[in-house]
Amino acid sequence: MKNILKPIFEYITGNYIIFENPIYNYVIMGCVGVIAFGIAWFIVGELYAESLISGSEIGSIIHWGLRFIAFLIIYVIFLIAIWFIKMLIIIPIWVWILLVATVVVIATIRKILEK
């Protein structure tokens, strides 16, 4: 079953791109793949340990299905995190200074008014 499902999984997930740079993309996608593998491996192992499944074919089908779902979820989490970091990076430093100064002034005024 692995011989059938693995190429399908690799074909579907092989075109996902997070970075324009292929080296960065391979590293990140490798991390996503390893995490997804670990999650699927753990869950299927628990299913076998609890005797909820038996046989290698059903285990393989569940493993590859869970691995794909985990891959998609982790991929989206990475995309959102990278988008958020890019948004933080493009904000100029003077905006950060102004934001921190505003928070400090508001906190100070609030403390003074509480006393």
Backbone bond lengths (Angstrom), bond angles and torsions (degrees), N, CA, C in turn:
res aa  C-N    CA-C-N  psi(-1)  N-CA   C-N-CA  omega(-1)  CA-C   N-CA-C  phi
1 M - - - 1.450 - - 1.526 110.47 -
2 K 1.333 116.35 -33.24 1.462 120.90 178.46 1.521 110.63 -60.30
3 N 1.334 116.73 -37.07 1.455 120.84 -178.82 1.522 112.51 -65.67
4 I 1.311 117.37 -21.83 1.453 121.50 178.75 1.527 110.95 -92.69
5 L 1.327 116.87 -46.52 1.457 120.99 -172.73 1.529 113.42 -77.90
6 K 1.324 117.94 -33.90 1.467 120.26 -178.88 1.524 112.10 -61.99
7 P 1.332 120.50 -48.29 1.470 118.63 177.94 1.530 113.33 -62.64
8 I 1.329 116.64 -34.53 1.466 119.70 177.54 1.526 109.80 -64.80
9 F 1.328 115.85 -45.81 1.468 120.84 178.80 1.523 110.58 -60.48
10 E 1.322 116.93 -46.36 1.463 120.86 -178.93 1.526 111.44 -66.20
11 Y 1.321 117.65 -35.90 1.462 120.62 178.14 1.530 111.01 -65.79
12 I 1.324 115.92 -43.80 1.463 120.25 -177.93 1.523 110.93 -69.73
13 T 1.321 117.33 -44.54 1.466 120.42 -174.44 1.522 113.32 -88.30
14 G 1.301 118.33 -7.65 1.456 120.53 -177.01 1.510 114.52 -72.42
15 N 1.312 118.49 -15.00 1.459 121.55 -176.60 1.522 113.71 -102.55
16 Y 1.317 118.14 6.84 1.455 121.02 178.95 1.531 108.88 -77.76
17 I 1.328 115.51 134.47 1.463 120.37 -177.45 1.524 108.42 -129.16
18 I 1.315 115.24 130.95 1.462 121.16 173.99 1.524 109.43 -107.42
19 F 1.333 117.09 -45.51 1.461 122.80 -179.31 1.519 110.26 -113.85
20 E 1.320 115.79 152.97 1.462 120.89 174.22 1.529 110.67 -70.96
21 N 1.325 116.43 -33.73 1.457 121.86 179.97 1.530 108.95 -73.41
22 P 1.341 117.62 121.28 1.466 119.22 -176.24 1.524 113.87 -64.39
23 I 1.315 117.90 -32.32 1.469 119.91 -179.87 1.524 109.99 -66.62
24 Y 1.336 117.00 -48.66 1.465 120.41 177.27 1.523 110.67 -60.29
25 N 1.329 115.25 -40.94 1.458 119.37 -178.80 1.528 111.22 -63.66
26 Y 1.333 117.70 -43.26 1.469 120.29 178.76 1.529 110.93 -62.63
27 V 1.321 116.55 -40.68 1.467 119.76 -179.43 1.527 110.26 -64.50
28 I 1.326 116.64 -49.45 1.464 120.35 -178.92 1.528 111.24 -64.48
29 M 1.327 116.49 -44.83 1.465 119.26 -179.39 1.532 110.89 -66.87
30 G 1.326 116.79 -31.07 1.466 119.85 174.02 1.517 111.12 -63.96
31 C 1.330 116.05 -42.99 1.463 120.43 177.56 1.530 110.89 -63.11
32 V 1.325 116.29 -44.04 1.467 120.32 178.25 1.525 110.06 -60.36
33 G 1.332 116.53 -44.27 1.461 120.70 -179.89 1.519 113.05 -63.66
34 V 1.326 116.66 -40.98 1.470 120.37 179.70 1.526 110.71 -66.49
35 I 1.323 117.02 -42.11 1.463 120.46 178.67 1.526 110.31 -63.99
36 A 1.333 116.52 -44.28 1.469 120.15 178.91 1.523 110.86 -62.65
37 F 1.330 116.75 -40.56 1.466 120.46 177.35 1.522 110.50 -60.96
38 G 1.325 116.83 -45.91 1.465 120.56 -179.69 1.513 112.78 -60.70
39 I 1.306 116.08 -41.77 1.467 120.27 179.42 1.530 110.07 -64.29
40 A 1.328 116.43 -48.86 1.470 120.07 -179.27 1.528 110.74 -63.26
41 W 1.315 116.76 -42.74 1.462 121.59 -179.66 1.529 110.41 -60.43
42 F 1.331 116.55 -44.90 1.459 121.49 -179.18 1.532 110.91 -63.45
43 I 1.327 116.52 -48.08 1.469 120.04 -176.65 1.527 111.11 -64.45
44 V 1.327 117.02 -45.49 1.472 119.76 179.44 1.525 110.38 -65.62
45 G 1.323 117.24 -37.63 1.460 120.29 176.09 1.511 112.08 -61.01
46 E 1.329 116.02 -40.82 1.466 120.17 177.20 1.530 111.20 -66.35
47 L 1.315 116.69 -37.19 1.470 119.76 178.13 1.528 110.73 -64.72
48 Y 1.330 116.25 -39.79 1.466 119.57 175.93 1.526 110.66 -66.99
49 A 1.319 117.55 -42.52 1.464 121.35 -178.70 1.530 111.47 -63.24
50 E 1.311 116.87 -35.06 1.459 121.24 179.16 1.525 112.07 -84.80
51 S 1.326 117.18 1.27 1.463 123.75 -178.55 1.525 112.77 59.44
52 L 1.320 116.20 31.53 1.455 120.35 176.79 1.525 111.39 -82.12
53 I 1.324 116.16 -24.21 1.462 120.77 175.73 1.515 108.40 -133.45
54 S 1.309 115.24 155.31 1.461 120.26 174.60 1.523 107.26 -145.87
55 G 1.284 116.86 147.72 1.454 121.06 -178.31 1.514 111.02 98.77
56 S 1.310 114.66 147.37 1.454 118.96 -175.12 1.528 112.51 -79.87
57 E 1.318 118.40 -29.45 1.467 119.60 -177.23 1.512 112.06 -67.39
58 I 1.318 117.43 -47.47 1.460 119.58 179.51 1.520 110.52 -66.35
59 G 1.328 116.56 -37.48 1.462 120.36 176.74 1.522 111.47 -62.33
60 S 1.320 116.18 -40.86 1.462 120.32 179.02 1.524 111.46 -66.68
61 I 1.310 116.76 -42.33 1.469 120.12 179.09 1.524 110.60 -63.01
62 I 1.327 116.43 -45.92 1.466 120.15 178.61 1.520 110.28 -63.73
63 H 1.336 117.23 -42.90 1.465 121.12 -179.97 1.525 111.15 -57.77
64 W 1.332 117.28 -50.69 1.463 119.99 -176.70 1.519 111.52 -69.13
65 G 1.318 118.08 -34.16 1.463 120.38 175.72 1.517 111.85 -65.53
66 L 1.333 116.21 -47.76 1.461 120.64 177.71 1.519 111.39 -64.01
67 R 1.311 115.68 -38.18 1.461 119.93 179.98 1.524 110.61 -63.35
68 F 1.327 117.40 -40.70 1.457 120.62 178.77 1.526 111.05 -66.91
69 I 1.324 117.36 -44.10 1.460 121.04 179.23 1.524 110.37 -63.28
70 A 1.335 116.85 -45.28 1.463 120.52 178.15 1.523 110.37 -62.67
71 F 1.332 117.18 -40.40 1.461 121.59 178.76 1.524 110.41 -58.67
72 L 1.321 117.11 -46.92 1.466 120.55 -179.22 1.519 111.79 -63.88
73 I 1.319 116.98 -43.38 1.464 120.50 -179.08 1.526 110.36 -64.60
74 I 1.318 117.20 -46.41 1.466 120.65 -179.89 1.522 110.65 -66.00
75 Y 1.328 117.05 -38.49 1.466 121.29 177.02 1.529 110.70 -58.95
76 V 1.321 117.22 -45.98 1.463 120.94 179.79 1.531 110.54 -65.35
77 I 1.325 117.48 -40.14 1.465 120.77 177.47 1.522 110.04 -61.06
78 F 1.331 117.66 -44.72 1.461 120.99 178.01 1.527 110.53 -62.55
79 L 1.337 117.70 -43.17 1.471 120.49 178.85 1.523 111.41 -59.58
80 I 1.320 116.93 -45.60 1.461 120.78 -179.77 1.519 110.40 -64.58
81 A 1.328 117.57 -43.76 1.467 120.93 -179.82 1.526 110.74 -62.89
82 I 1.311 117.68 -43.71 1.459 120.79 -179.83 1.519 110.69 -67.76
83 W 1.333 117.70 -39.57 1.458 120.58 176.25 1.523 110.44 -60.76
84 F 1.336 116.87 -43.85 1.464 121.37 -179.68 1.523 110.83 -63.58
85 I 1.326 117.03 -43.64 1.465 120.96 178.84 1.523 110.74 -63.43
86 K 1.334 117.42 -41.76 1.467 120.39 177.23 1.526 110.64 -62.26
87 M 1.317 116.85 -39.83 1.463 119.44 178.18 1.521 111.12 -63.46
88 L 1.328 117.08 -39.60 1.461 120.21 178.53 1.524 111.70 -67.51
89 I 1.316 116.13 -35.79 1.464 120.08 -177.19 1.527 111.71 -70.80
90 I 1.323 118.07 -35.25 1.462 119.15 -175.90 1.527 113.12 -77.96
91 I 1.319 117.28 -10.68 1.461 120.05 176.74 1.527 108.33 -74.28
92 P 1.333 117.79 127.41 1.472 120.46 -178.44 1.530 112.41 -63.51
93 I 1.322 115.71 155.46 1.464 121.53 -176.59 1.530 111.53 -64.09
94 W 1.326 117.05 -32.86 1.463 118.71 -179.12 1.526 111.41 -66.32
95 V 1.311 117.38 -28.92 1.464 120.45 176.54 1.527 109.62 -68.88
96 W 1.330 117.10 -41.09 1.461 120.69 177.86 1.525 110.74 -63.45
97 I 1.333 116.53 -42.44 1.472 120.29 179.26 1.519 110.02 -62.94
98 L 1.315 116.77 -44.64 1.462 121.13 178.74 1.524 111.03 -63.02
99 L 1.308 117.61 -41.12 1.460 121.90 179.22 1.527 111.41 -63.95
100 V 1.323 116.98 -46.79 1.471 120.88 179.49 1.519 110.45 -64.46
101 A 1.332 117.51 -42.08 1.468 121.04 179.21 1.525 110.50 -62.88
102 T 1.318 117.24 -40.56 1.460 121.06 178.92 1.527 111.10 -63.84
103 V 1.300 117.15 -43.53 1.462 121.14 178.90 1.532 110.32 -63.33
104 V 1.332 117.21 -41.66 1.467 120.80 179.73 1.528 110.31 -64.61
105 V 1.327 117.26 -43.82 1.462 120.64 179.72 1.523 110.56 -63.88
106 I 1.323 117.64 -44.88 1.477 120.57 179.61 1.517 110.70 -63.51
107 A 1.333 117.75 -41.68 1.471 121.00 178.98 1.516 110.81 -64.53
108 T 1.337 117.47 -39.37 1.451 121.32 179.82 1.528 110.59 -66.92
109 I 1.316 116.84 -45.27 1.471 120.29 178.49 1.517 110.69 -62.38
110 R 1.301 117.20 -39.55 1.466 120.89 179.33 1.522 111.09 -64.15
111 K 1.329 117.20 -42.32 1.474 120.93 178.14 1.519 110.99 -63.64
112 I 1.337 116.15 -40.60 1.471 119.90 179.96 1.520 110.19 -65.49
113 L 1.318 117.18 -42.60 1.471 120.42 -178.84 1.532 111.51 -70.06
114 E 1.317 118.92 -28.57 1.474 120.84 177.53 1.509 111.60 -69.50
115 K 1.336 117.74 -30.27 1.464 120.80 -179.57 1.501 108.05 -84.06
